[in-house]
Amino acid sequence: MKVSTSQMFLSTSSQLAKQSGRINELQAKISTGEKLLSPSEEPQRAALINQLESTASQISTYQKNLDKVDGRLSIEEAILTSVDNIMGRIRDLSLAAASGTYSAGDKAIVVQEMRGLRDELLSLANSQDSGGNYIFAGTKVTTVPYQENAAGEVSYYGDSSSAVVSTGPNSNVKLNRPGSEVFSKVTDGGVDYSFFDVLDGMANALMGTAKQETVSAAFSTSATQLNSGDVFNLEVSVGKTTPVDTIINVATDTPEGIVTAINESSTGLTAKLVKEDITSDEVRIYIEGPAGEEGVFTISTAAGVPATFPNITFTNNDAIQRGIGRVSESKNLATDALVGIGVSMSVVNEKKDVNEERDLAVKKLISSEKDLDYALAVTELSSEIIALEALQSSFAKISQMSLFDYLR
């Protein structure tokens, strides 16, 4: 087979170009520190690297969310520590003032401190984060959660929802707790009392101005007949200095009928049915008097008109002792909320540790697939450069030869 000079030049030039390209490629890889300059070099490896980097990005997002939750929990923990301490102080003051050794003046001083502590708790309940969002408003972060009206009554205007953030595959964590979970209501005798109602009620009880609470004996159901289906009357007397007597006609002979009759009367009393055991049908009638010293009242079934009437027992709650019980329960709930924050922080830290281990493992895999082995690459580059120089030298010598070199 004959090989022309042009064919030799073309073949050698191709080899030189190929060798130079390989050297340029190695130099570029050494410059970037990566095994692949283009996904087309090794599509399967490139796809794996892309998947691993996506996983690493997700883990980074999870960690940022966990850091955000951890920061939020730290703020809530600081607030709830203050709440727990204040509630402990209010409980101690209540117990001391109810001991029987305090004069009216002493109780007034105690109540003044209690009301100052109550206002401090209201301020804590309306705490804001660095962005101006209300911490305990649920998802209504721009709404002041606890608002006080002209009568001094505090109502909650947040919601019961929580923002949720993703902290791992199929794993979510609450970013915040609504006020209803932190400043919890207390249930006593089937009646719910809000956090601030408990505080105000205790102060009023010590001052003798708490609303009177009266509870009936238990009835089997809300529709139990009390007087064989016949109508009957209730006799009510409201007031301390000048009591006002009122006869209330009960047209429907049931506990529910009594509640309706009282609420429709002009006595100023409010009534509702309550359950001490939510799994039972048994109910009691809870009656609350007007606020202030003149809100005291008595209630009983009226004899005579009509001739038949049921014998219903009503019992007044001891405002001070009940108040102490409710304050103690509020203190316990505040402590429980603080403990819950601590548990949540432990869970968050555990999740952060797991994600850090996953992140380390994924980045190790990315490195093994993506990062260039510099020692191997430099050795290969040196080898390729030597090979190129040898090829260039050989080509130079061959290209200078002619027929006269053979005839000598």
C-alpha contacts under 8 A as a table, 3 or more apart, distances in Angstrom:
res1	aa1	res2	aa2	distance
3	V	7	Q	6.31
3	V	8	M	6.80
4	S	7	Q	5.26
4	S	8	M	6.42
5	T	8	M	5.14
5	T	9	F	6.26
6	S	9	F	5.07
6	S	10	L	6.15
7	Q	10	L	5.09
7	Q	11	S	6.08
8	M	11	S	5.23
8	M	12	T	6.08
9	F	12	T	5.26
9	F	13	S	5.92
10	L	13	S	5.10
10	L	14	S	6.12
11	S	14	S	5.17
11	S	15	Q	6.35
12	T	15	Q	5.04
12	T	16	L	6.11
12	T	395	F	7.08
13	S	16	L	5.00
13	S	17	A	6.08
14	S	17	A	5.11
14	S	18	K	6.07
15	Q	18	K	5.06
15	Q	19	Q	6.03
16	L	19	Q	5.11
16	L	20	S	6.03
16	L	388	L	6.77
16	L	391	L	7.18
16	L	392	Q	7.33
17	A	20	S	5.07
17	A	21	G	6.02
18	K	21	G	5.07
18	K	22	R	6.26
19	Q	22	R	5.14
19	Q	23	I	6.34
19	Q	384	E	7.02
19	Q	387	A	7.92
19	Q	388	L	6.05
20	S	23	I	5.06
20	S	24	N	6.15
20	S	388	L	7.15
21	G	24	N	5.04
21	G	25	E	6.05
22	R	25	E	5.05
22	R	26	L	6.25
22	R	384	E	7.54
23	I	26	L	5.16
23	I	27	Q	6.13
23	I	381	L	6.19
23	I	384	E	6.33
23	I	385	I	6.81
24	N	27	Q	5.05
24	N	28	A	6.11
25	E	28	A	5.12
25	E	29	K	6.24
26	L	29	K	5.08
26	L	30	I	6.13
26	L	377	A	6.77
26	L	381	L	6.21
27	Q	30	I	5.09
27	Q	31	S	6.14
27	Q	381	L	7.45
28	A	31	S	4.95
28	A	32	T	6.26
28	A	37	L	7.71
29	K	32	T	5.15
29	K	33	G	5.54
29	K	34	E	5.54
29	K	35	K	6.24
29	K	36	L	7.14
29	K	37	L	6.65
29	K	372	L	7.27
30	I	33	G	5.01
30	I	34	E	7.20
30	I	372	L	7.29
30	I	374	Y	6.71
30	I	377	A	7.05
30	I	378	V	7.74
33	G	371	D	5.96
33	G	372	L	5.21
33	G	374	Y	7.52
34	E	37	L	7.03
34	E	370	K	5.59
34	E	371	D	4.64
34	E	372	L	4.73
35	K	369	E	7.72
35	K	370	K	5.56
35	K	371	D	5.77
35	K	372	L	4.78
35	K	373	D	7.99
36	L	39	P	6.66
36	L	41	E	6.62
36	L	42	E	7.49
36	L	46	A	7.74
36	L	370	K	7.12
37	L	41	E	7.47
38	S	41	E	5.72
38	S	42	E	7.99
39	P	42	E	5.86
39	P	43	P	5.28
39	P	45	R	7.93
39	P	46	A	5.20
39	P	47	A	7.90
40	S	43	P	5.31
42	E	45	R	5.45
42	E	46	A	6.13
43	P	46	A	5.00
43	P	47	A	6.07
44	Q	47	A	5.19
44	Q	48	L	6.34
45	R	48	L	5.11
45	R	49	I	6.20
45	R	369	E	7.01
46	A	49	I	5.12
46	A	50	N	6.17
47	A	50	N	5.10
47	A	51	Q	6.23
48	L	51	Q	5.11
48	L	52	L	6.16
49	I	52	L	5.11
49	I	53	E	6.07
49	I	366	I	6.03
49	I	369	E	6.62
49	I	370	K	6.72
50	N	53	E	5.17
50	N	54	S	6.17
51	Q	54	S	5.11
51	Q	55	T	6.33
52	L	55	T	5.05
52	L	56	A	6.22
52	L	362	V	6.44
52	L	363	K	7.84
52	L	365	L	7.59
52	L	366	I	6.25
53	E	56	A	4.93
53	E	57	S	6.15
53	E	363	K	7.97
53	E	366	I	7.05
54	S	57	S	5.07
54	S	58	Q	6.32
55	T	58	Q	5.09
55	T	59	I	6.26
55	T	362	V	7.53
56	A	59	I	5.09
56	A	60	S	6.22
56	A	359	D	6.10
56	A	362	V	6.43
56	A	363	K	7.00
57	S	60	S	5.04
57	S	61	T	6.34
58	Q	61	T	5.06
58	Q	62	Y	6.22
59	I	62	Y	4.95
59	I	63	Q	6.17
59	I	168	G	7.26
59	I	355	N	6.40
59	I	358	R	7.76
59	I	359	D	6.37
60	S	63	Q	5.10
60	S	64	K	6.26
60	S	359	D	7.83
61	T	64	K	5.10
61	T	65	N	6.24
61	T	167	T	7.96
62	Y	65	N	5.11
62	Y	66	L	6.16
62	Y	166	S	6.38
62	Y	167	T	4.48
62	Y	168	G	5.87
62	Y	355	N	7.72
63	Q	66	L	4.96
63	Q	67	D	6.08
63	Q	167	T	6.99
63	Q	352	K	6.36
63	Q	355	N	6.99
64	K	67	D	5.04
64	K	68	K	6.19
65	N	68	K	4.97
65	N	69	V	6.19
65	N	165	V	6.51
65	N	166	S	6.97
65	N	167	T	6.30
66	L	69	V	4.97
66	L	70	D	5.93
66	L	167	T	6.21
66	L	348	V	6.36
66	L	351	K	7.86
66	L	352	K	6.75
67	D	70	D	4.98
67	D	71	G	6.10
68	K	71	G	5.19
68	K	72	R	6.23
68	K	175	L	7.89
69	V	72	R	5.02
69	V	73	L	6.04
69	V	173	V	7.90
69	V	174	K	7.73
69	V	175	L	5.34
69	V	176	N	7.91
69	V	348	V	7.64
70	D	73	L	5.08
70	D	74	S	6.18
70	D	345	M	6.39
70	D	348	V	6.71
70	D	349	N	7.93
71	G	74	S	5.12
71	G	75	I	6.49
72	R	75	I	5.21
72	R	76	E	6.30
72	R	175	L	7.07
72	R	176	N	7.21
73	L	76	E	4.97
73	L	77	E	5.88
73	L	176	N	7.74
73	L	341	I	6.53
73	L	344	S	7.80
73	L	345	M	6.64
74	S	77	E	5.02
74	S	78	A	6.30
75	I	78	A	5.27
75	I	79	I	6.39
76	E	79	I	5.08
76	E	80	L	5.98
76	E	135	I	7.93
76	E	341	I	7.51
77	E	80	L	5.14
77	E	81	T	5.97
77	E	338	L	6.41
77	E	341	I	6.25
77	E	342	G	7.49
78	A	81	T	5.21
78	A	82	S	6.55
79	I	82	S	5.26
79	I	83	V	6.30
79	I	124	L	6.58
80	L	83	V	4.71
80	L	84	D	5.91
80	L	334	A	7.17
80	L	337	A	7.52
80	L	338	L	5.74
81	T	84	D	5.15
81	T	85	N	6.22
81	T	338	L	6.72
82	S	85	N	5.16
82	S	86	I	6.12
83	V	86	I	5.17
83	V	87	M	6.07
83	V	121	L	6.47
83	V	124	L	7.55
83	V	334	A	6.96
84	D	87	M	5.18
84	D	88	G	6.20
84	D	331	K	6.48
84	D	334	A	5.56
84	D	335	T	5.85
84	D	338	L	7.65
85	N	88	G	5.08
85	N	89	R	6.38
86	I	89	R	5.04
86	I	90	I	6.26
86	I	117	L	6.69
86	I	121	L	7.66
87	M	90	I	5.02
87	M	91	R	6.11
87	M	327	V	7.66
87	M	330	S	7.54
87	M	331	K	5.29
87	M	334	A	7.78
88	G	91	R	5.16
88	G	92	D	6.23
88	G	331	K	6.32
89	R	92	D	5.12
89	R	93	L	6.17
90	I	93	L	5.06
90	I	94	S	6.09
90	I	114	M	6.09
90	I	117	L	7.57
90	I	327	V	7.66
91	R	94	S	5.08
91	R	95	L	6.24
91	R	324	I	6.97
91	R	327	V	6.03
91	R	328	S	6.10
91	R	331	K	7.50
92	D	95	L	5.22
92	D	96	A	6.17
93	L	96	A	5.14
93	L	97	A	6.05
93	L	110	V	6.59
93	L	114	M	7.63
94	S	97	A	5.25
94	S	98	A	6.13
94	S	202	M	7.40
94	S	324	I	6.28
95	L	98	A	5.26
95	L	99	S	6.34
95	L	324	I	6.87
96	A	99	S	5.35
96	A	102	Y	7.87
97	A	100	G	7.06
97	A	101	T	7.52
97	A	102	Y	5.76
97	A	106	D	7.70
97	A	107	K	5.88
97	A	110	V	7.08
97	A	206	L	7.33
98	A	101	T	7.87
98	A	102	Y	7.47
98	A	206	L	7.41
98	A	320	I	7.01
98	A	321	Q	7.98
99	S	102	Y	7.05
102	Y	105	G	7.80
102	Y	106	D	5.43
102	Y	107	K	6.17
103	S	106	D	5.00
103	S	107	K	6.21
104	A	107	K	5.10
104	A	108	A	6.21
104	A	207	M	7.76
105	G	108	A	5.02
105	G	109	I	6.43
106	D	109	I	5.23
106	D	110	V	6.35
107	K	110	V	4.96
107	K	111	V	6.03
107	K	206	L	6.49
107	K	207	M	7.01
108	A	111	V	5.07
108	A	112	Q	6.14
108	A	207	M	6.85
109	I	112	Q	5.10
109	I	113	E	6.49
110	V	113	E	5.26
110	V	114	M	6.18
111	V	114	M	4.83
111	V	115	R	6.05
111	V	203	A	5.50
111	V	206	L	7.25
111	V	207	M	7.56
112	Q	115	R	5.26
112	Q	116	G	6.35
113	E	116	G	5.06
113	E	117	L	6.24
114	M	117	L	5.03
114	M	118	R	6.05
114	M	203	A	6.95
115	R	118	R	4.80
115	R	119	D	6.23
115	R	200	D	7.79
115	R	203	A	7.31
116	G	119	D	5.19
116	G	120	E	6.36
117	L	120	E	4.94
117	L	121	L	6.25
118	R	121	L	5.04
118	R	122	L	6.29
118	R	196	F	7.64
118	R	199	L	6.77
119	D	122	L	4.94
119	D	123	S	6.31
120	E	123	S	5.07
120	E	124	L	6.32
121	L	124	L	4.97
121	L	125	A	6.08
122	L	125	A	5.04
122	L	126	N	6.41
122	L	146	Y	7.08
123	S	126	N	5.18
123	S	127	S	6.44
124	L	127	S	5.08
125	A	136	F	6.54
125	A	145	P	7.59
125	A	146	Y	6.83
125	A	179	G	7.24
125	A	183	F	7.64
126	N	134	Y	6.29
126	N	135	I	7.23
126	N	136	F	6.86
126	N	144	V	6.41
126	N	145	P	6.21
126	N	146	Y	6.34
127	S	134	Y	5.86
127	S	135	I	5.91
127	S	136	F	7.34
128	Q	131	G	7.55
128	Q	132	G	5.32
128	Q	133	N	5.16
128	Q	134	Y	4.33
128	Q	135	I	5.39
129	D	132	G	5.36
129	D	133	N	5.49
129	D	134	Y	6.53
129	D	135	I	6.31
130	S	133	N	7.46
132	G	142	T	7.89
133	N	141	V	5.00
133	N	142	T	5.72
134	Y	137	A	5.66
134	Y	140	K	7.97
134	Y	141	V	4.87
134	Y	142	T	6.28
134	Y	143	T	7.01
134	Y	144	V	6.67
134	Y	145	P	7.27
135	I	138	G	7.44
135	I	141	V	6.91
135	I	176	N	7.12
135	I	177	R	7.81
135	I	178	P	7.74
136	F	141	V	7.83
136	F	145	P	6.76
136	F	158	G	7.55
136	F	176	N	7.42
136	F	177	R	6.20
136	F	178	P	4.72
136	F	179	G	4.55
136	F	182	V	7.84
137	A	140	K	5.42
137	A	141	V	5.41
137	A	142	T	7.98
137	A	143	T	6.83
137	A	144	V	7.09
137	A	145	P	4.93
137	A	157	Y	7.40
137	A	158	G	4.26
137	A	159	D	6.26
137	A	178	P	5.39
137	A	179	G	5.95
138	G	141	V	6.53
138	G	158	G	5.76
138	G	159	D	5.13
138	G	160	S	5.70
138	G	161	S	5.09
138	G	162	S	5.27
138	G	163	A	7.44
138	G	176	N	7.00
138	G	177	R	6.29
138	G	178	P	4.06
138	G	179	G	6.84
139	T	158	G	7.41
139	T	159	D	6.56
139	T	160	S	7.91
139	T	161	S	5.85
139	T	162	S	5.87
139	T	163	A	6.29
139	T	178	P	7.77
140	K	143	T	5.63
140	K	158	G	5.65
140	K	159	D	6.52
141	V	144	V	7.80
141	V	158	G	7.79
143	T	157	Y	7.13
143	T	158	G	6.70
144	V	147	Q	6.67
144	V	157	Y	6.94
144	V	158	G	7.38
145	P	156	Y	5.40
145	P	157	Y	4.74
145	P	158	G	4.71
145	P	179	G	7.48
146	Y	154	V	6.26
146	Y	155	S	5.64
146	Y	156	Y	4.72
146	Y	157	Y	6.17
146	Y	158	G	7.67
147	Q	154	V	5.44
147	Q	155	S	5.56
147	Q	156	Y	6.60
147	Q	157	Y	7.23
148	E	151	A	7.82
148	E	152	G	5.62
148	E	153	E	5.39
148	E	154	V	4.31
148	E	155	S	6.51
149	N	152	G	5.35
149	N	153	E	5.54
149	N	154	V	6.57
150	A	153	E	7.43
153	E	196	F	7.95
153	E	197	D	7.57
154	V	196	F	6.40
154	V	197	D	7.57
156	Y	179	G	7.82
158	G	178	P	7.31
158	G	179	G	7.28
159	D	178	P	6.73
159	D	180	S	7.95
160	S	178	P	5.52
160	S	179	G	7.54
160	S	180	S	6.36
160	S	181	E	7.90
161	S	177	R	7.84
161	S	178	P	6.43
162	S	174	K	6.16
162	S	175	L	6.79
162	S	176	N	5.62
162	S	177	R	5.90
162	S	178	P	6.38
163	A	174	K	5.85
163	A	175	L	5.35
163	A	176	N	6.16
164	V	172	N	6.33
164	V	173	V	5.61
164	V	174	K	4.49
164	V	175	L	5.48
164	V	176	N	7.93
165	V	172	N	5.56
165	V	173	V	5.59
165	V	174	K	6.46
165	V	175	L	6.44
166	S	169	P	7.83
166	S	170	N	7.88
166	S	171	S	6.03
166	S	172	N	4.47
166	S	173	V	6.51
167	T	171	S	5.58
167	T	172	N	5.43
167	T	173	V	6.60
167	T	351	K	7.56
168	G	171	S	4.85
168	G	172	N	7.02
168	G	355	N	7.78
174	K	177	R	7.34
177	R	181	E	6.34
177	R	182	V	7.00
178	P	181	E	5.65
178	P	182	V	6.80
179	G	182	V	5.03
179	G	183	F	5.49
179	G	184	S	7.41
180	S	183	F	5.64
180	S	184	S	5.31
180	S	185	K	7.39
181	E	184	S	5.48
181	E	337	A	7.50
182	V	333	L	7.93
182	V	334	A	6.71
182	V	337	A	5.85
183	F	195	F	5.72
183	F	333	L	7.99
183	F	334	A	6.96
184	S	194	S	6.89
184	S	195	F	5.82
184	S	330	S	7.13
184	S	333	L	6.74
184	S	334	A	7.67
185	K	192	D	6.40
185	K	193	Y	5.48
185	K	194	S	4.36
185	K	195	F	5.21
185	K	330	S	7.54
186	V	192	D	5.68
186	V	193	Y	5.16
186	V	194	S	6.39
186	V	195	F	7.04
186	V	198	V	7.78
186	V	326	R	6.54
186	V	329	E	6.81
186	V	330	S	6.52
187	T	190	G	5.92
187	T	191	V	5.34
187	T	192	D	4.38
187	T	193	Y	6.16
188	D	191	V	5.27
188	D	192	D	6.50
188	D	193	Y	7.65
188	D	276	E	7.85
188	D	326	R	7.35
189	G	274	V	7.56
189	G	275	K	7.27
189	G	276	E	5.14
190	G	274	V	5.06
190	G	275	K	4.70
190	G	276	E	4.19
190	G	277	D	7.25
191	V	274	V	6.24
191	V	275	K	7.79
191	V	276	E	7.98
193	Y	197	D	5.86
193	Y	198	V	6.14
194	S	197	D	5.03
194	S	198	V	6.28
195	F	198	V	5.42
195	F	199	L	6.80
195	F	330	S	6.94
196	F	199	L	5.04
196	F	200	D	6.10
197	D	200	D	5.11
197	D	201	G	5.72
198	V	201	G	5.09
198	V	202	M	6.19
198	V	323	G	6.90
198	V	326	R	6.25
198	V	327	V	6.25
198	V	330	S	7.84
199	L	202	M	5.29
199	L	203	A	6.43
199	L	327	V	6.84
200	D	203	A	5.23
200	D	204	N	6.12
201	G	204	N	5.10
201	G	205	A	5.97
201	G	210	A	5.91
201	G	211	K	7.81
201	G	323	G	6.49
202	M	205	A	5.04
202	M	206	L	6.39
202	M	210	A	7.73
202	M	319	A	7.75
202	M	320	I	6.66
202	M	323	G	4.89
202	M	324	I	6.86
202	M	327	V	7.41
203	A	206	L	5.35
203	A	207	M	6.42
203	A	210	A	7.92
204	N	207	M	4.99
204	N	208	G	5.95
204	N	209	T	4.84
204	N	210	A	4.48
205	A	208	G	4.95
205	A	209	T	5.89
205	A	210	A	4.65
205	A	319	A	5.52
205	A	320	I	5.26
205	A	323	G	7.12
206	L	209	T	7.72
206	L	320	I	6.44
207	M	210	A	7.57
208	G	293	E	6.71
209	T	291	A	6.87
209	T	292	G	4.63
209	T	293	E	4.93
210	A	291	A	6.53
210	A	292	G	6.46
210	A	293	E	7.59
210	A	319	A	6.88
211	K	288	E	6.47
211	K	289	G	5.49
211	K	290	P	5.98
211	K	291	A	4.97
211	K	292	G	6.66
211	K	295	G	6.54
211	K	296	V	7.53
212	Q	288	E	5.74
212	Q	289	G	5.15
212	Q	290	P	7.56
212	Q	291	A	8.00
212	Q	295	G	6.86
212	Q	296	V	5.88
212	Q	297	F	7.48
212	Q	316	N	7.24
212	Q	317	N	7.40
212	Q	319	A	7.28
213	E	286	Y	7.17
213	E	287	I	5.82
213	E	288	E	4.77
213	E	289	G	6.61
213	E	316	N	5.80
213	E	317	N	5.52
213	E	319	A	7.66
214	T	286	Y	5.96
214	T	287	I	5.10
214	T	288	E	6.44
214	T	314	F	6.33
214	T	315	T	5.42
214	T	316	N	4.30
214	T	317	N	5.93
215	V	284	R	6.67
215	V	285	I	5.65
215	V	286	Y	4.66
215	V	287	I	6.22
215	V	314	F	5.49
215	V	315	T	5.32
215	V	316	N	6.41
215	V	317	N	7.39
216	S	284	R	5.54
216	S	285	I	5.14
216	S	286	Y	6.68
216	S	312	I	7.01
216	S	313	T	5.62
216	S	314	F	4.30
216	S	315	T	6.24
217	A	284	R	6.08
217	A	285	I	7.66
217	A	312	I	6.91
217	A	313	T	5.55
217	A	314	F	6.42
217	A	315	T	7.91
218	A	282	E	6.46
218	A	283	V	5.62
218	A	284	R	4.83
218	A	285	I	7.91
219	F	222	S	7.08
219	F	224	T	6.78
219	F	255	P	7.50
219	F	282	E	5.58
219	F	283	V	5.34
219	F	284	R	6.19
220	S	224	T	6.35
220	S	281	D	6.40
220	S	282	E	4.57
220	S	283	V	6.58
221	T	224	T	5.32
221	T	255	P	7.98
221	T	281	D	5.28
221	T	282	E	5.10
221	T	283	V	5.91
222	S	254	T	6.57
222	S	255	P	5.37
222	S	256	E	5.54
222	S	273	L	7.60
222	S	281	D	7.69
222	S	282	E	7.51
222	S	283	V	6.24
223	A	254	T	5.18
223	A	255	P	6.45
223	A	256	E	6.58
224	T	253	D	7.93
224	T	254	T	5.38
224	T	255	P	6.82
225	Q	228	S	5.79
225	Q	229	G	5.89
225	Q	253	D	5.48
225	Q	254	T	5.00
225	Q	255	P	7.86
226	L	229	G	7.13
226	L	253	D	5.79
226	L	254	T	5.87
226	L	255	P	7.66
226	L	310	P	5.81
227	N	230	D	5.45
227	N	231	V	7.25
227	N	232	F	7.56
227	N	253	D	6.15
227	N	308	T	7.30
227	N	309	F	6.00
227	N	310	P	5.26
228	S	253	D	7.51
229	G	252	T	7.52
229	G	253	D	5.29
230	D	252	T	7.82
230	D	253	D	6.16
230	D	308	T	7.88
231	V	249	N	7.42
231	V	250	V	5.78
231	V	251	A	5.07
231	V	252	T	6.36
231	V	253	D	5.90
231	V	306	P	7.49
232	F	249	N	6.11
232	F	250	V	5.42
232	F	251	A	7.04
232	F	253	D	7.54
232	F	301	T	7.74
232	F	302	A	7.61
232	F	305	V	7.32
232	F	306	P	5.98
232	F	308	T	7.24
232	F	309	F	5.66
232	F	310	P	7.81
233	N	247	I	6.43
233	N	248	I	5.43
233	N	249	N	4.49
233	N	250	V	5.59
233	N	301	T	6.03
233	N	302	A	5.38
233	N	303	A	7.88
233	N	305	V	7.22
233	N	306	P	7.43
233	N	309	F	7.52
234	L	247	I	5.71
234	L	248	I	4.96
234	L	249	N	6.43
234	L	250	V	7.19
234	L	299	I	6.82
234	L	300	S	5.65
234	L	301	T	4.41
234	L	302	A	5.15
235	E	245	D	7.23
235	E	246	T	6.00
235	E	247	I	4.78
235	E	248	I	6.36
235	E	299	I	5.67
235	E	300	S	5.38
235	E	301	T	5.84
235	E	302	A	5.24
236	V	245	D	5.62
236	V	246	T	5.13
236	V	247	I	6.24
236	V	248	I	7.42
236	V	267	T	7.77
236	V	297	F	7.00
236	V	298	T	5.70
236	V	299	I	4.56
236	V	300	S	6.75
237	S	243	P	5.87
237	S	244	V	5.33
237	S	245	D	4.27
237	S	246	T	6.27
237	S	297	F	5.33
237	S	298	T	5.24
237	S	299	I	6.63
238	V	243	P	5.13
238	V	244	V	5.20
238	V	245	D	6.55
238	V	267	T	7.02
238	V	294	E	7.46
238	V	295	G	6.44
238	V	296	V	5.88
238	V	297	F	4.24
238	V	298	T	6.69
239	G	242	T	5.79
239	G	243	P	4.09
239	G	244	V	6.23
239	G	293	E	7.94
239	G	294	E	4.54
239	G	295	G	5.57
239	G	296	V	5.42
239	G	297	F	6.12
240	K	243	P	5.68
240	K	293	E	6.96
240	K	294	E	4.96
240	K	295	G	7.27
240	K	296	V	6.16
240	K	297	F	7.89
241	T	294	E	6.95
246	T	267	T	7.16
247	I	302	A	7.86
248	I	261	A	6.73
248	I	262	I	7.03
248	I	265	S	6.84
249	N	261	A	6.77
250	V	253	D	6.69
250	V	257	G	6.35
250	V	258	I	5.83
250	V	261	A	5.64
251	A	257	G	6.85
251	A	261	A	7.58
252	T	256	E	7.89
252	T	257	G	4.66
252	T	258	I	7.32
253	D	257	G	5.97
253	D	258	I	7.47
254	T	257	G	4.89
254	T	258	I	6.44
255	P	258	I	5.12
255	P	259	V	6.45
255	P	273	L	7.64
255	P	284	R	7.77
255	P	285	I	6.83
256	E	259	V	5.13
256	E	260	T	6.33
256	E	273	L	7.10
257	G	260	T	5.14
257	G	261	A	6.17
258	I	261	A	5.11
258	I	262	I	6.18
259	V	262	I	5.31
259	V	263	N	6.20
259	V	271	A	5.30
259	V	272	K	5.74
259	V	273	L	7.19
259	V	285	I	7.09
260	T	263	N	5.29
260	T	264	E	6.13
260	T	271	A	7.83
261	A	264	E	5.22
261	A	265	S	6.22
262	I	265	S	5.19
262	I	267	T	7.73
262	I	269	L	6.65
262	I	270	T	6.67
262	I	271	A	6.44
263	N	268	G	7.97
263	N	269	L	6.64
263	N	270	T	5.36
263	N	271	A	6.13
265	S	268	G	7.38
265	S	269	L	7.87
266	S	269	L	7.91
268	G	289	G	6.77
268	G	290	P	6.00
269	L	287	I	6.70
269	L	288	E	5.77
269	L	289	G	4.84
269	L	290	P	6.30
270	T	287	I	5.66
270	T	288	E	5.33
270	T	289	G	6.69
271	A	285	I	6.77
271	A	286	Y	5.50
271	A	287	I	4.34
271	A	288	E	6.36
272	K	285	I	5.89
272	K	286	Y	5.42
272	K	287	I	6.75
273	L	283	V	6.19
273	L	284	R	5.69
273	L	285	I	4.83
273	L	286	Y	6.07
274	V	283	V	5.57
274	V	284	R	5.43
274	V	285	I	6.37
274	V	286	Y	6.53
275	K	278	I	5.74
275	K	280	S	7.57
275	K	281	D	7.66
275	K	282	E	6.48
275	K	283	V	5.00
275	K	284	R	6.54
276	E	283	V	7.49
277	D	280	S	5.50
277	D	282	E	7.63
278	I	281	D	7.58
289	G	295	G	5.41
289	G	296	V	6.41
289	G	297	F	6.81
290	P	294	E	7.66
290	P	295	G	4.50
290	P	296	V	7.54
291	A	294	E	7.49
291	A	295	G	5.44
292	G	295	G	5.40
293	E	296	V	6.65
299	I	314	F	7.31
300	S	312	I	7.16
300	S	313	T	7.63
300	S	314	F	7.27
301	T	309	F	6.78
301	T	310	P	6.84
301	T	311	N	6.77
301	T	312	I	6.72
302	A	305	V	7.19
302	A	309	F	7.16
303	A	306	P	7.27
303	A	307	A	6.91
303	A	308	T	7.39
303	A	309	F	6.43
304	G	307	A	4.88
304	G	308	T	7.28
305	V	308	T	7.52
306	P	309	F	7.03
317	N	322	R	6.99
318	D	321	Q	5.55
318	D	322	R	5.81
319	A	322	R	5.26
319	A	323	G	5.74
320	I	323	G	4.91
320	I	324	I	6.16
321	Q	324	I	5.13
321	Q	325	G	6.28
322	R	325	G	5.05
322	R	326	R	6.23
323	G	326	R	5.11
323	G	327	V	6.11
324	I	327	V	5.08
324	I	328	S	6.06
325	G	328	S	5.16
325	G	329	E	6.21
326	R	329	E	5.01
326	R	330	S	6.12
327	V	330	S	5.02
327	V	331	K	6.16
328	S	331	K	5.01
328	S	332	N	6.23
329	E	332	N	4.97
329	E	333	L	6.16
330	S	333	L	5.03
330	S	334	A	6.13
331	K	334	A	5.08
331	K	335	T	6.25
332	N	335	T	5.06
332	N	336	D	6.14
333	L	336	D	4.89
333	L	337	A	6.13
334	A	337	A	5.06
334	A	338	L	6.27
335	T	338	L	5.03
335	T	339	V	6.17
336	D	339	V	5.03
336	D	340	G	6.05
337	A	340	G	4.92
337	A	341	I	6.32
338	L	341	I	5.11
338	L	342	G	6.49
339	V	342	G	5.04
339	V	343	V	6.30
340	G	343	V	5.04
340	G	344	S	6.17
341	I	344	S	5.05
341	I	345	M	6.20
342	G	345	M	5.09
342	G	346	S	6.35
343	V	346	S	5.12
343	V	347	V	6.32
344	S	347	V	5.05
344	S	348	V	6.17
345	M	348	V	5.03
345	M	349	N	6.17
346	S	349	N	5.14
346	S	350	E	6.19
347	V	350	E	5.10
347	V	351	K	6.23
348	V	351	K	5.09
348	V	352	K	6.17
349	N	352	K	4.96
349	N	353	D	6.24
350	E	353	D	5.11
350	E	354	V	6.30
351	K	354	V	5.06
351	K	355	N	6.13
352	K	355	N	5.10
352	K	356	E	6.07
353	D	356	E	5.10
353	D	357	E	6.36
354	V	357	E	5.25
354	V	358	R	6.28
355	N	358	R	4.94
355	N	359	D	5.89
356	E	359	D	4.97
356	E	360	L	6.13
357	E	360	L	5.15
357	E	361	A	6.24
358	R	361	A	5.13
358	R	362	V	6.09
359	D	362	V	5.20
359	D	363	K	6.03
360	L	363	K	5.24
360	L	364	K	6.12
361	A	364	K	5.11
361	A	365	L	6.39
362	V	365	L	5.08
362	V	366	I	6.20
363	K	366	I	4.89
363	K	367	S	6.06
364	K	367	S	5.10
364	K	368	S	6.27
365	L	368	S	5.11
365	L	369	E	6.29
366	I	369	E	5.23
366	I	370	K	5.67
366	I	371	D	7.60
367	S	370	K	5.15
367	S	371	D	4.95
368	S	371	D	6.10
372	L	377	A	7.40
373	D	376	L	5.50
373	D	377	A	6.09
374	Y	377	A	5.00
374	Y	378	V	5.95
375	A	378	V	5.30
375	A	379	T	6.21
376	L	379	T	5.18
376	L	380	E	6.11
377	A	380	E	5.03
377	A	381	L	5.99
378	V	381	L	4.93
378	V	382	S	6.13
379	T	382	S	5.17
379	T	383	S	6.25
380	E	383	S	5.03
380	E	384	E	6.14
381	L	384	E	5.05
381	L	385	I	6.09
382	S	385	I	5.12
382	S	386	I	6.24
383	S	386	I	5.22
383	S	387	A	6.17
384	E	387	A	4.97
384	E	388	L	6.10
385	I	388	L	5.03
385	I	389	E	6.15
386	I	389	E	5.11
386	I	390	A	6.12
387	A	390	A	5.09
387	A	391	L	6.16
388	L	391	L	5.07
388	L	392	Q	6.09
389	E	392	Q	5.06
389	E	393	S	6.08
390	A	393	S	5.10
390	A	394	S	6.12
391	L	394	S	5.15
391	L	395	F	6.05
392	Q	395	F	5.12
392	Q	396	A	6.10
393	S	396	A	5.15
393	S	397	K	6.38
394	S	397	K	5.27
394	S	398	I	6.13
395	F	398	I	5.14
395	F	399	S	5.92
396	A	399	S	5.29
396	A	400	Q	6.47
397	K	400	Q	5.40
397	K	401	M	6.79
398	I	401	M	5.44
401	M	405	D	6.37
402	S	405	D	5.50
402	S	406	Y	7.40
403	L	406	Y	5.40
403	L	407	L	6.56
404	F	407	L	4.95
404	F	408	R	6.37
405	D	408	R	5.69
